[in-house]
């Protein structure tokens, strides 16, 4: 089973000083563990919202909007693509990812299984 972890966060609710240097080290260890376990297929952070573009379809009309988006209270900050034996295993890896960030972070992960078409 492949699962996409969408990492959501509110930019206004993140540590003002940015990520602690220890976070990068701890995240590196977790990513190494996930790689050795054979579950991590890909992962990356995403560029800021002000560098993004949204394309909206409404009533047959396409609208292209360049960031920043003032109405955005949360954003997808990154993703992980996992190969796991079960949804529960994907949830466990996602939980470990969140715990690495510590109490000063406010974020959530949406775990979505990919269709196997």
N, CA, C and O atoms as a GROMACS GRO file, in nm:
protein
  468
    1UNK      N    1   0.085  -0.118   0.000
    1UNK     CA    2   0.000   0.000   0.000
    1UNK      C    3   0.089   0.124   0.000
    1UNK      O    4   0.187   0.133   0.074
    2UNK      N    5   0.051   0.218  -0.085
    2UNK     CA    6   0.121   0.346  -0.083
    2UNK      C    7   0.031   0.450  -0.018
    2UNK      O    8  -0.089   0.457  -0.046
    3UNK      N    9   0.091   0.531   0.067
    3UNK     CA   10   0.019   0.638   0.137
    3UNK      C   11   0.092   0.770   0.116
    3UNK      O   12   0.215   0.778   0.123
    4UNK      N   13   0.014   0.874   0.091
    4UNK     CA   14   0.066   1.009   0.081
    4UNK      C   15   0.035   1.080   0.212
    4UNK      O   16  -0.080   1.087   0.253
    5UNK      N   17   0.139   1.132   0.276
    5UNK     CA   18   0.121   1.209   0.398
    5UNK      C   19   0.129   1.356   0.360
    5UNK      O   20   0.234   1.403   0.316
    6UNK      N   21   0.019   1.428   0.376
    6UNK     CA   22   0.016   1.572   0.348
    6UNK      C   23   0.037   1.645   0.480
    6UNK      O   24  -0.044   1.633   0.572
    7UNK      N   25   0.144   1.719   0.489
    7UNK     CA   26   0.183   1.786   0.612
    7UNK      C   27   0.125   1.927   0.610
    7UNK      O   28   0.170   2.013   0.534
    8UNK      N   29   0.025   1.949   0.695
    8UNK     CA   30  -0.046   2.077   0.699
    8UNK      C   31  -0.002   2.157   0.821
    8UNK      O   32   0.018   2.104   0.930
    9UNK      N   33   0.013   2.288   0.798
    9UNK     CA   34   0.047   2.375   0.910
    9UNK      C   35  -0.009   2.514   0.888
    9UNK      O   36  -0.040   2.554   0.776
   10UNK      N   37  -0.021   2.586   0.997
   10UNK     CA   38  -0.063   2.726   0.994
   10UNK      C   39   0.064   2.808   1.010
   10UNK      O   40   0.127   2.804   1.116
   11UNK      N   41   0.104   2.882   0.906
   11UNK     CA   42   0.230   2.957   0.915
   11UNK      C   43   0.233   3.054   1.033
   11UNK      O   44   0.341   3.081   1.086
   12UNK      N   45   0.119   3.105   1.075
   12UNK     CA   46   0.114   3.200   1.187
   12UNK      C   47   0.132   3.130   1.322
   12UNK      O   48   0.157   3.197   1.422
   13UNK      N   49   0.120   2.998   1.326
   13UNK     CA   50   0.127   2.924   1.452
   13UNK      C   51   0.258   2.847   1.466
   13UNK      O   52   0.266   2.753   1.546
   14UNK      N   53   0.360   2.885   1.391
   14UNK     CA   54   0.489   2.816   1.398
   14UNK      C   55   0.586   2.897   1.483
   14UNK      O   56   0.566   3.017   1.504
   15UNK      N   57   0.692   2.834   1.532
   15UNK     CA   58   0.789   2.906   1.614
   15UNK      C   59   0.844   3.028   1.538
   15UNK      O   60   0.886   3.017   1.423
   16UNK      N   61   0.844   3.142   1.604
   16UNK     CA   62   0.889   3.267   1.542
   16UNK      C   63   1.034   3.257   1.497
   16UNK      O   64   1.070   3.308   1.391
   17UNK      N   65   1.117   3.193   1.577
   17UNK     CA   66   1.260   3.180   1.546
   17UNK      C   67   1.288   3.076   1.440
   17UNK      O   68   1.403   3.058   1.401
   18UNK      N   69   1.184   3.006   1.392
   18UNK     CA   70   1.203   2.902   1.291
   18UNK      C   71   1.239   2.769   1.356
   18UNK      O   72   1.239   2.756   1.478
   19UNK      N   73   1.270   2.671   1.273
   19UNK     CA   74   1.302   2.538   1.326
   19UNK      C   75   1.429   2.538   1.410
   19UNK      O   76   1.528   2.604   1.375
   20UNK      N   77   1.426   2.466   1.519
   20UNK     CA   78   1.543   2.446   1.603
   20UNK      C   79   1.644   2.361   1.525
   20UNK      O   80   1.604   2.267   1.457
   21UNK      N   81   1.775   2.392   1.532
   21UNK     CA   82   1.875   2.311   1.461
   21UNK      C   83   1.869   2.163   1.499
   21UNK      O   84   1.902   2.077   1.417
   22UNK      N   85   1.828   2.133   1.621
   22UNK     CA   86   1.816   1.993   1.662
   22UNK      C   87   1.707   1.922   1.584
   22UNK      O   88   1.713   1.800   1.565
   23UNK      N   89   1.606   1.997   1.538
   23UNK     CA   90   1.498   1.937   1.460
   23UNK      C   91   1.552   1.877   1.331
   23UNK      O   92   1.513   1.766   1.293
   24UNK      N   93   1.641   1.948   1.263
   24UNK     CA   94   1.699   1.896   1.138
   24UNK      C   95   1.774   1.766   1.164
   24UNK      O   96   1.766   1.672   1.084
   25UNK      N   97   1.847   1.760   1.273
   25UNK     CA   98   1.920   1.638   1.307
   25UNK      C   99   1.824   1.523   1.339
   25UNK      O  100   1.841   1.412   1.289
   26UNK      N  101   1.724   1.550   1.421
   26UNK     CA  102   1.626   1.447   1.457
   26UNK      C  103   1.547   1.401   1.334
   26UNK      O  104   1.520   1.282   1.319
   27UNK      N  105   1.512   1.495   1.247
   27UNK     CA  106   1.438   1.460   1.127
   27UNK      C  107   1.526   1.375   1.035
   27UNK      O  108   1.478   1.279   0.974
   28UNK      N  109   1.653   1.409   1.026
   28UNK     CA  110   1.746   1.329   0.946
   28UNK      C  111   1.754   1.185   0.994
   28UNK      O  112   1.758   1.092   0.914
   29UNK      N  113   1.756   1.168   1.126
   29UNK     CA  114   1.759   1.033   1.184
   29UNK      C  115   1.631   0.955   1.151
   29UNK      O  116   1.637   0.838   1.116
   30UNK      N  117   1.516   1.023   1.163
   30UNK     CA  118   1.390   0.956   1.132
   30UNK      C  119   1.383   0.919   0.984
   30UNK      O  120   1.340   0.809   0.950
   31UNK      N  121   1.423   1.009   0.897
   31UNK     CA  122   1.421   0.981   0.753
   31UNK      C  123   1.515   0.865   0.720
   31UNK      O  124   1.483   0.781   0.636
   32UNK      N  125   1.631   0.862   0.784
   32UNK     CA  126   1.724   0.750   0.764
   32UNK      C  127   1.660   0.618   0.810
   32UNK      O  128   1.671   0.516   0.742
   33UNK      N  129   1.592   0.621   0.924
   33UNK     CA  130   1.525   0.501   0.974
   33UNK      C  131   1.414   0.456   0.878
   33UNK      O  132   1.399   0.337   0.852
   34UNK      N  133   1.337   0.552   0.827
   34UNK     CA  134   1.229   0.519   0.733
   34UNK      C  135   1.286   0.461   0.603
   34UNK      O  136   1.228   0.369   0.545
   35UNK      N  137   1.399   0.514   0.559
   35UNK     CA  138   1.463   0.465   0.438
   35UNK      C  139   1.514   0.322   0.459
   35UNK      O  140   1.492   0.236   0.374
   36UNK      N  141   1.581   0.298   0.571
   36UNK     CA  142   1.632   0.164   0.601
   36UNK      C  143   1.520   0.063   0.616
   36UNK      O  144   1.536  -0.054   0.582
   37UNK      N  145   1.405   0.108   0.668
   37UNK     CA  146   1.289   0.019   0.685
   37UNK      C  147   1.220  -0.008   0.551
   37UNK      O  148   1.134  -0.095   0.542
   38UNK      N  149   1.258   0.067   0.448
   38UNK     CA  150   1.200   0.047   0.315
   38UNK      C  151   1.063   0.108   0.296
   38UNK      O  152   0.993   0.073   0.201
   39UNK      N  153   1.023   0.200   0.383
   39UNK     CA  154   0.889   0.259   0.371
   39UNK      C  155   0.889   0.395   0.303
   39UNK      O  156   0.787   0.435   0.246
   40UNK      N  157   1.000   0.467   0.307
   40UNK     CA  158   1.004   0.602   0.251
   40UNK      C  159   1.036   0.597   0.102
   40UNK      O  160   1.145   0.555   0.062
   41UNK      N  161   0.940   0.639   0.019
   41UNK     CA  162   0.960   0.646  -0.125
   41UNK      C  163   1.007   0.784  -0.168
   41UNK      O  164   1.088   0.797  -0.260
   42UNK      N  165   0.956   0.889  -0.103
   42UNK     CA  166   0.992   1.026  -0.136
   42UNK      C  167   0.942   1.119  -0.026
   42UNK      O  168   0.844   1.089   0.041
   43UNK      N  169   1.010   1.230  -0.009
   43UNK     CA  170   0.966   1.333   0.085
   43UNK      C  171   1.029   1.466   0.048
   43UNK      O  172   1.140   1.470  -0.007
   44UNK      N  173   0.960   1.574   0.077
   44UNK     CA  174   1.014   1.708   0.052
   44UNK      C  175   0.927   1.811   0.120
   44UNK      O  176   0.808   1.790   0.143
   45UNK      N  177   0.989   1.923   0.151
   45UNK     CA  178   0.915   2.040   0.194
   45UNK      C  179   0.875   2.117   0.069
   45UNK      O  180   0.930   2.094  -0.039
   46UNK      N  181   0.780   2.207   0.083
   46UNK     CA  182   0.734   2.286  -0.030
   46UNK      C  183   0.774   2.431  -0.013
   46UNK      O  184   0.789   2.480   0.099
   47UNK      N  185   0.792   2.499  -0.124
   47UNK     CA  186   0.826   2.641  -0.124
   47UNK      C  187   0.711   2.721  -0.064
   47UNK      O  188   0.599   2.671  -0.058
   48UNK      N  189   0.736   2.845  -0.021
   48UNK     CA  190   0.632   2.927   0.043
   48UNK      C  191   0.513   2.956  -0.047
   48UNK      O  192   0.523   2.952  -0.170
   49UNK      N  193   0.399   2.985   0.016
   49UNK     CA  194   0.276   3.014  -0.057
   49UNK      C  195   0.289   3.132  -0.153
   49UNK      O  196   0.226   3.133  -0.259
   50UNK      N  197   0.371   3.230  -0.118
   50UNK     CA  198   0.382   3.346  -0.207
   50UNK      C  199   0.452   3.312  -0.339
   50UNK      O  200   0.454   3.395  -0.430
   51UNK      N  201   0.508   3.191  -0.349
   51UNK     CA  202   0.570   3.147  -0.474
   51UNK      C  203   0.481   3.046  -0.548
   51UNK      O  204   0.525   2.986  -0.646
   52UNK      N  205   0.358   3.028  -0.502
   52UNK     CA  206   0.272   2.926  -0.560
   52UNK      C  207   0.165   2.986  -0.652
   52UNK      O  208   0.144   3.107  -0.654
   53UNK      N  209   0.101   2.899  -0.726
   53UNK     CA  210  -0.007   2.936  -0.817
   53UNK      C  211  -0.122   2.838  -0.795
   53UNK      O  212  -0.100   2.718  -0.782
   54UNK      N  213  -0.243   2.890  -0.791
   54UNK     CA  214  -0.364   2.808  -0.783
   54UNK      C  215  -0.441   2.824  -0.913
   54UNK      O  216  -0.456   2.934  -0.965
   55UNK      N  217  -0.490   2.713  -0.963
   55UNK     CA  218  -0.576   2.715  -1.081
   55UNK      C  219  -0.711   2.662  -1.036
   55UNK      O  220  -0.722   2.548  -0.989
   56UNK      N  221  -0.814   2.743  -1.051
   56UNK     CA  222  -0.948   2.709  -1.002
   56UNK      C  223  -1.042   2.690  -1.120
   56UNK      O  224  -1.042   2.769  -1.214
   57UNK      N  225  -1.123   2.583  -1.113
   57UNK     CA  226  -1.228   2.558  -1.211
   57UNK      C  227  -1.362   2.581  -1.142
   57UNK      O  228  -1.391   2.517  -1.040
   58UNK      N  229  -1.443   2.673  -1.196
   58UNK     CA  230  -1.575   2.702  -1.141
   58UNK      C  231  -1.668   2.736  -1.256
   58UNK      O  232  -1.642   2.828  -1.334
   59UNK      N  233  -1.777   2.661  -1.265
   59UNK     CA  234  -1.876   2.683  -1.372
   59UNK      C  235  -1.812   2.683  -1.510
   59UNK      O  236  -1.851   2.760  -1.597
   60UNK      N  237  -1.714   2.595  -1.530
   60UNK     CA  238  -1.649   2.583  -1.659
   60UNK      C  239  -1.542   2.685  -1.688
   60UNK      O  240  -1.478   2.680  -1.793
   61UNK      N  241  -1.520   2.779  -1.595
   61UNK     CA  242  -1.420   2.884  -1.615
   61UNK      C  243  -1.295   2.855  -1.532
   61UNK      O  244  -1.304   2.822  -1.413
   62UNK      N  245  -1.180   2.869  -1.595
   62UNK     CA  246  -1.053   2.853  -1.524
   62UNK      C  247  -1.001   2.990  -1.481
   62UNK      O  248  -1.004   3.086  -1.558
   63UNK      N  249  -0.955   2.997  -1.358
   63UNK     CA  250  -0.893   3.118  -1.305
   63UNK      C  251  -0.757   3.081  -1.251
   63UNK      O  252  -0.744   2.985  -1.175
   64UNK      N  253  -0.655   3.156  -1.289
   64UNK     CA  254  -0.519   3.133  -1.240
   64UNK      C  255  -0.487   3.243  -1.140
   64UNK      O  256  -0.494   3.362  -1.171
   65UNK      N  257  -0.451   3.201  -1.017
   65UNK     CA  258  -0.421   3.295  -0.908
   65UNK      C  259  -0.278   3.274  -0.861
   65UNK      O  260  -0.241   3.162  -0.826
   66UNK      N  261  -0.199   3.379  -0.859
   66UNK     CA  262  -0.064   3.371  -0.805
   66UNK      C  263  -0.065   3.410  -0.658
   66UNK      O  264  -0.139   3.499  -0.617
   67UNK      N  265   0.019   3.340  -0.578
   67UNK     CA  266   0.029   3.370  -0.436
   67UNK      C  267   0.095   3.504  -0.414
   67UNK      O  268   0.149   3.561  -0.508
   68UNK      N  269   0.092   3.556  -0.292
   68UNK     CA  270   0.041   3.491  -0.171
   68UNK      C  271  -0.111   3.496  -0.166
   68UNK      O  272  -0.175   3.578  -0.232
   69UNK      N  273  -0.167   3.408  -0.086
   69UNK     CA  274  -0.311   3.395  -0.071
   69UNK      C  275  -0.350   3.440   0.068
   69UNK      O  276  -0.328   3.368   0.165
   70UNK      N  277  -0.407   3.557   0.080
   70UNK     CA  278  -0.436   3.616   0.210
   70UNK      C  279  -0.540   3.537   0.288
   70UNK      O  280  -0.543   3.542   0.411
   71UNK      N  281  -0.627   3.463   0.217
   71UNK     CA  282  -0.731   3.388   0.287
   71UNK      C  283  -0.680   3.256   0.345
   71UNK      O  284  -0.755   3.187   0.414
   72UNK      N  285  -0.555   3.219   0.319
   72UNK     CA  286  -0.502   3.091   0.364
   72UNK      C  287  -0.466   3.097   0.512
   72UNK      O  288  -0.381   3.176   0.554
   73UNK      N  289  -0.530   3.012   0.590
   73UNK     CA  290  -0.497   3.001   0.731
   73UNK      C  291  -0.413   2.876   0.756
   73UNK      O  292  -0.350   2.863   0.861
   74UNK      N  293  -0.412   2.786   0.659
   74UNK     CA  294  -0.327   2.669   0.669
   74UNK      C  295  -0.275   2.638   0.531
   74UNK      O  296  -0.335   2.676   0.430
   75UNK      N  297  -0.164   2.568   0.527
   75UNK     CA  298  -0.105   2.532   0.399
   75UNK      C  299  -0.043   2.393   0.409
   75UNK      O  300  -0.016   2.343   0.518
   76UNK      N  301  -0.022   2.333   0.294
   76UNK     CA  302   0.053   2.208   0.290
   76UNK      C  303   0.199   2.248   0.283
   76UNK      O  304   0.243   2.309   0.186
   77UNK      N  305   0.274   2.213   0.386
   77UNK     CA  306   0.414   2.252   0.396
   77UNK      C  307   0.509   2.150   0.339
   77UNK      O  308   0.626   2.180   0.315
   78UNK      N  309   0.461   2.028   0.317
   78UNK     CA  310   0.545   1.922   0.264
   78UNK      C  311   0.466   1.794   0.251
   78UNK      O  312   0.346   1.789   0.278
   79UNK      N  313   0.537   1.690   0.210
   79UNK     CA  314   0.471   1.560   0.192
   79UNK      C  315   0.571   1.447   0.213
   79UNK      O  316   0.692   1.469   0.208
   80UNK      N  317   0.520   1.330   0.238
   80UNK     CA  318   0.597   1.205   0.237
   80UNK      C  319   0.516   1.103   0.160
   80UNK      O  320   0.394   1.096   0.174
   81UNK      N  321   0.582   1.025   0.079
   81UNK     CA  322   0.519   0.914   0.010
   81UNK      C  323   0.576   0.786   0.069
   81UNK      O  324   0.697   0.762   0.063
   82UNK      N  325   0.489   0.705   0.127
   82UNK     CA  326   0.531   0.584   0.197
   82UNK      C  327   0.478   0.458   0.129
   82UNK      O  328   0.371   0.461   0.067
   83UNK      N  329   0.552   0.350   0.142
   83UNK     CA  330   0.508   0.216   0.104
   83UNK      C  331   0.498   0.137   0.233
   83UNK      O  332   0.600   0.105   0.295
   84UNK      N  333   0.376   0.106   0.276
   84UNK     CA  334   0.356   0.037   0.404
   84UNK      C  335   0.271  -0.088   0.384
   84UNK      O  336   0.209  -0.107   0.280
   85UNK      N  337   0.269  -0.171   0.487
   85UNK     CA  338   0.186  -0.292   0.483
   85UNK      C  339   0.041  -0.262   0.518
   85UNK      O  340  -0.049  -0.340   0.485
   86UNK      N  341   0.018  -0.149   0.587
   86UNK     CA  342  -0.119  -0.119   0.632
   86UNK      C  343  -0.135   0.031   0.656
   86UNK      O  344  -0.037   0.105   0.664
   87UNK      N  345  -0.260   0.073   0.669
   87UNK     CA  346  -0.290   0.212   0.706
   87UNK      C  347  -0.235   0.242   0.845
   87UNK      O  348  -0.181   0.350   0.869
   88UNK      N  349  -0.249   0.147   0.937
   88UNK     CA  350  -0.199   0.166   1.073
   88UNK      C  351  -0.048   0.193   1.076
   88UNK      O  352  -0.001   0.276   1.154
   89UNK      N  353   0.026   0.124   0.990
   89UNK     CA  354   0.171   0.148   0.984
   89UNK      C  355   0.199   0.290   0.933
   89UNK      O  356   0.288   0.358   0.984
   90UNK      N  357   0.123   0.334   0.832
   90UNK     CA  358   0.139   0.471   0.780
   90UNK      C  359   0.107   0.574   0.889
   90UNK      O  360   0.177   0.675   0.902
   91UNK      N  361   0.002   0.548   0.966
   91UNK     CA  362  -0.036   0.639   1.076
   91UNK      C  363   0.075   0.642   1.182
   91UNK      O  364   0.104   0.749   1.237
   92UNK      N  365   0.135   0.530   1.210
   92UNK     CA  366   0.244   0.526   1.309
   92UNK      C  367   0.363   0.609   1.263
   92UNK      O  368   0.418   0.686   1.341
   93UNK      N  369   0.404   0.595   1.137
   93UNK     CA  370   0.515   0.675   1.085
   93UNK      C  371   0.479   0.823   1.087
   93UNK      O  372   0.563   0.907   1.122
   94UNK      N  373   0.356   0.858   1.050
   94UNK     CA  374   0.311   0.998   1.051
   94UNK      C  375   0.315   1.053   1.194
   94UNK      O  376   0.355   1.168   1.215
   95UNK      N  377   0.274   0.973   1.290
   95UNK     CA  378   0.276   1.016   1.430
   95UNK      C  379   0.418   1.041   1.478
   95UNK      O  380   0.444   1.138   1.549
   96UNK      N  381   0.509   0.956   1.438
   96UNK     CA  382   0.649   0.974   1.476
   96UNK      C  383   0.705   1.102   1.413
   96UNK      O  384   0.781   1.175   1.477
   97UNK      N  385   0.667   1.128   1.288
   97UNK     CA  386   0.709   1.251   1.220
   97UNK      C  387   0.663   1.374   1.298
   97UNK      O  388   0.741   1.467   1.319
   98UNK      N  389   0.538   1.373   1.342
   98UNK     CA  390   0.486   1.488   1.418
   98UNK      C  391   0.556   1.502   1.552
   98UNK      O  392   0.592   1.613   1.591
   99UNK      N  393   0.576   1.391   1.623
   99UNK     CA  394   0.640   1.397   1.755
   99UNK      C  395   0.781   1.455   1.750
   99UNK      O  396   0.824   1.520   1.845
  100UNK      N  397   0.853   1.432   1.640
  100UNK     CA  398   0.989   1.485   1.627
  100UNK      C  399   0.989   1.638   1.636
  100UNK      O  400   1.087   1.697   1.682
  101UNK      N  401   0.881   1.703   1.594
  101UNK     CA  402   0.875   1.848   1.591
  101UNK      C  403   0.864   1.912   1.730
  101UNK      O  404   0.905   2.026   1.748
  102UNK      N  405   0.809   1.842   1.824
  102UNK     CA  406   0.801   1.895   1.960
  102UNK      C  407   0.680   1.983   1.983
  102UNK      O  408   0.604   2.011   1.891
  103UNK      N  409   0.663   2.028   2.108
  103UNK     CA  410   0.541   2.098   2.149
  103UNK      C  411   0.527   2.241   2.094
  103UNK      O  412   0.418   2.297   2.099
  104UNK      N  413   0.635   2.300   2.044
  104UNK     CA  414   0.625   2.438   1.994
  104UNK      C  415   0.564   2.447   1.854
  104UNK      O  416   0.537   2.557   1.805
  105UNK      N  417   0.541   2.334   1.791
  105UNK     CA  418   0.484   2.331   1.656
  105UNK      C  419   0.336   2.295   1.661
  105UNK      O  420   0.295   2.213   1.743
  106UNK      N  421   0.256   2.357   1.575
  106UNK     CA  422   0.116   2.321   1.556
  106UNK      C  423   0.102   2.278   1.411
  106UNK      O  424   0.115   2.358   1.319
  107UNK      N  425   0.073   2.150   1.391
  107UNK     CA  426   0.063   2.095   1.257
  107UNK      C  427  -0.017   1.966   1.260
  107UNK      O  428  -0.042   1.909   1.366
  108UNK      N  429  -0.056   1.921   1.142
  108UNK     CA  430  -0.126   1.793   1.132
  108UNK      C  431  -0.084   1.726   1.003
  108UNK      O  432  -0.034   1.791   0.911
  109UNK      N  433  -0.105   1.596   0.998
  109UNK     CA  434  -0.076   1.519   0.877
  109UNK      C  435  -0.204   1.449   0.835
  109UNK      O  436  -0.270   1.383   0.915
  110UNK      N  437  -0.237   1.464   0.710
  110UNK     CA  438  -0.348   1.390   0.650
  110UNK      C  439  -0.287   1.268   0.580
  110UNK      O  440  -0.201   1.283   0.493
  111UNK      N  441  -0.332   1.149   0.616
  111UNK     CA  442  -0.282   1.025   0.558
  111UNK      C  443  -0.382   0.978   0.454
  111UNK      O  444  -0.498   0.951   0.486
  112UNK      N  445  -0.338   0.969   0.328
  112UNK     CA  446  -0.426   0.930   0.218
  112UNK      C  447  -0.366   0.813   0.142
  112UNK      O  448  -0.252   0.820   0.096
  113UNK      N  449  -0.442   0.706   0.130
  113UNK     CA  450  -0.394   0.591   0.052
  113UNK      C  451  -0.411   0.622  -0.097
  113UNK      O  452  -0.514   0.677  -0.137
  114UNK      N  453  -0.311   0.588  -0.178
  114UNK     CA  454  -0.320   0.608  -0.321
  114UNK      C  455  -0.399   0.494  -0.383
  114UNK      O  456  -0.388   0.379  -0.342
  115UNK      N  457  -0.479   0.528  -0.483
  115UNK     CA  458  -0.550   0.425  -0.560
  115UNK      C  459  -0.448   0.338  -0.630
  115UNK      O  460  -0.348   0.389  -0.682
  116UNK      N  461  -0.471   0.211  -0.631
  116UNK     CA  462  -0.378   0.116  -0.696
  116UNK      C  463  -0.433   0.073  -0.831
  116UNK      O  464  -0.450  -0.046  -0.857
  117UNK      N  465  -0.460   0.169  -0.917
  117UNK     CA  466  -0.519   0.139  -1.049
  117UNK      C  467  -0.416   0.092  -1.146
  117UNK      O  468  -0.449   0.062  -1.261
   0.00000   0.00000   0.00000
